[in-house]
């Protein structure tokens, strides 16, 4: 596992001292390696890793099994940001008095996406931010073809990707083709007709399981390309430079809104297109 050295060291120390918590939350952005770290923790505990779902039925089954199983077990409740209130309330019962030999690890992108009472009963471990060096190391170790490309796409990866998981995602989309498409959108979003501008969304995945470009990476690429235009013009009196800067600020607002897991991505995308076009009108 690349990175997370301090966090791994701290967890290992707690395990050796016999004070590792029965219930903890791993917090970090998507692709940060939360599930991978949970797998590592289960090995350090000499425990069996048991993935659990996030529905209320899944939580009830997990709790029931935790009282029956012998031997150390780590119950992993992954990607729990969208867990229903009913499922969270059901989880409260086991966080108060975890069964012997059972550990529970929940993963969240935002620790606020769960109940205050659950957070108060958990030990929260926050994933460390990956450095540029670590992201590049991950690319070079896992994707040797990227470094051998005639036109190196490494700068695209290191600019857009905050985690190894996002590197994997970008690689699966085709980094160069994706970035060229985003550049085309930047250059033409204000020039095409209104109806054609909404066709931008045809290439972006706005529902779970839908094929297309990742929305977060799309918006980040849009910001990066606009910033490149600002730097290239480098003239405060230039109208286009000010418009590109406004697009950066506006898109940043939508990226922050995207952190809300319950946001309607289709509506967000449509509103973003309209506001970006309004900047140029």
Secondary structure as UniProt FT lines:
FT   HELIX           5..17
FT   STRAND          23..27
FT   TURN            30..31
FT   HELIX           34..44
FT   TURN            45..46
FT   STRAND          48..52
FT   HELIX           56..66
FT   TURN            67..68
FT   STRAND          73..77
FT   HELIX           80..82
FT   HELIX           85..96
FT   TURN            100..101
FT   STRAND          102..108
FT   TURN            111..112
FT   HELIX           116..121
FT   STRAND          123..126
FT   HELIX           132..142
FT   HELIX           144..148
FT   HELIX           154..160
FT   HELIX           164..173
FT   HELIX           175..188
FT   TURN            189..191
FT   HELIX           194..197
FT   HELIX           198..203
FT   STRAND          204..205
FT   TURN            208..209
FT   STRAND          213..214
FT   HELIX           215..233
FT   TURN            236..237
FT   HELIX           239..257
FT   TURN            258..259
FT   TURN            261..262
FT   HELIX           265..280
//
